[in-house]
C-alpha cells in the first residue's frame, strides 16, 4: 500500500494566499452602515465560509486573519485592541459550518435536499447568527457602540450576512465543488 502525503509547504502557501484574499475582500468590499461603523454589507463572509469548506481549518484561520487585518486594521472599523477579539466573529462564522457539515458528512456539491438544507442551516443561518451576536457584543464590550445598539447591530449584521452568504455561497458550492474537490489542496476533513 502506497501512502502519499501532501507537502506541508503547500498548505502554508495556501493559508497565506487565503489570508491575502480575505484581507483584500474584507478591506475593499465592506460597506459600513451600522451605528458603530461595523461592516453591514460584508461579502467577505461568504468567501471566507467557502474557503473554509474547501480548505478546512486553514480557511478558518485565514477568515480570522482576513477579518482582523482587512476589516479591523486596514479599514479601521474598530480599534486594534478590539479587533483582536471582534474578528473572531469571522472565525466562528467559517468554523461552525466546517465542523457541522463534516460531522454530518454533507456533500458540498448540494446534490441532495439533505445537503442543501444542512448547508443553509449551518453555513447560512446558525453561523451568521452566532457571528452577528459575537460581533455586536464585542463592539459593546470594546466601547465602539452602546449596549442599547447591540440589537440593531445584530439585526443588520445577521440579515445582510444571511442574504450575501445565500447569494454567493450556494451557487459557488453547486458549480465549483466538482472542480475544487479534485484539487490536491481540497481538504476532506479539517487539516488533510
N, C-alpha and C positions, 0 to 999 in steps of 0.2 A: 504494500500500500504506500503510495506516494503522498506525502504531506507537503502542501505548499503554503508559504506564509507571505502575506502582503508586506512589502517593505514599510517599516515604521516611518521612514522619512516621507513617504507618500502621504500619510495621514497628517504629519506635521505640516507639510506644504498645503494640504487641503484645508486644514484648520486656519492657517494664515490667510489663505485665499478667501475662505468664508468670512473671516473677521473683516477683511478688507471690503468685500462686497456688502456685508451687513452694515458696516460703518458708513459707507457711502450712501446707501439707501436710507438709513436712519437719519443721516445728516442732511441730505439733499432733498428728500421727498417727504419729510414730516411737515405737516401743516398744523401749527398750534392754534387751537380755537378756544380752549378751556380757560377758566379763570386763573390758573397758575401758570399758563403758558405751556402746559404739557401738550404733547402732540396728540391732537384729537383725530387727525387723519394720518394714519401711520401704516402705509403699505408694507413697511419692513417686516411687520409681524407675520404676514402671510409667507413671505420669502424665508424668514427665519424658521418657521414651522416646517416648511417644505424641505429646507436644507437638513433639518434635524431628522425628519422622517426618512430621508435618503441617506444621510451620512452619520446617523446615530448621535451619540453623545458629543462628537466633535462639533456637530451643528448646534447643540445646546450651549456649548462653551462659546462658540462664535456668536450666538444670539446675545449672550450676556455682554461679551466684549463689544459687539457692534452697537448695542443699546447704550452701554456706558460711554464709549468713545463718541459715537455718532450723534445720538440724541442728547446725552448728558454733557459731555465736554465740548465738542465742536459746535453743536447747536446752542449750547448754554441754557438748555431747558431748565436745569436745576443746578444748584451749586455742586462742585465736585464731591464734597463730603456727603451730600445727599445722593448723588448719582451712584455711589458705591453700592448702596442697598436698594435704591429705586430701580436700577437696571436689572435687578433680579426678576422683575416682572417679565422681561423678555425671556429670561432663562426658564421661568416656570411655564410661560405660555408655549414654549417649544418642548420642554421636557415632559409635561403632563401627557400630551398625545403620544410621544415616543413610548413612554412606559406602558400606557394603557393599550395602545394598538399592538405593541409587541407581545404583551401578556395575553391578549385576546387572539393573537395570530391572525390579524387582519391583513388582507391583501390590499396593498396600496393602489392597485390599478382600479379599485372600486368596481370589481367585476360582479359583485353580488349586492343585493339590497342590504344584507347584514354589514358588509364592508362600508357601504355608503352611510348607513345610519350611525355606525360607531365612529367613523371619521367626523361626521357632523357633530356628534355628541362630545367627543373628546378633543378634536382638533379645531373646532369652531366655537362651541358653546362653553363647556366646562373650563377649559384652559383660559379662554378670554375673560370669563367671569372672575377667575382667580387672579389673573394678571391685572385686571381693572381694579379689583379690591386692593390688591397689594400696592399698586401704583397710587391710588387715591390715599390710602392710609399712610404710606411712606412720605407722600408730599406734605401731608398734615404734620407728621412727626418731624419732618425737616423744616417746618415753618414756611414752606413755599406757598401753601394755601391755608385757609382757616378750616377748622374741623367742620364747620357748617357747610363747606363746599365739597366735602368728600363725596356726598351722594351725587351731585351734579357731575363731578369728575368721573366717578364710576360709571354713570349712565352714558356720558358721551364717549368715554374710552371703550366701554363694552360694546355699545351699539355700532360704533364705527369699525371696531376690530372684527366684530362678527360679520358685518357686511363685506369688508375688504377681504377677510380670510375666505369666506364662501366664494366670492367672485374670482379670487386669484388661485387659492389652493385647490379647490375641487376640480376645475378644468386642467390645472397643471398635473395633478395626480393622474387623472384619467388619460391624458395624452402623453405625458412624459415618462410615467413609470415603466412601461415596457422597455423603453430605451435605456433609462438610467439604471434599472435593475440588472442590466447586462454588464455594467461598468465594473471594473476591478475595485473601484472606490465605494461602491454601494455597500452599505453596512446592514446586514440582515438582522442583527441583534442590537447591541449597544456600542460595542467597540470594534467588532470584526465583521 
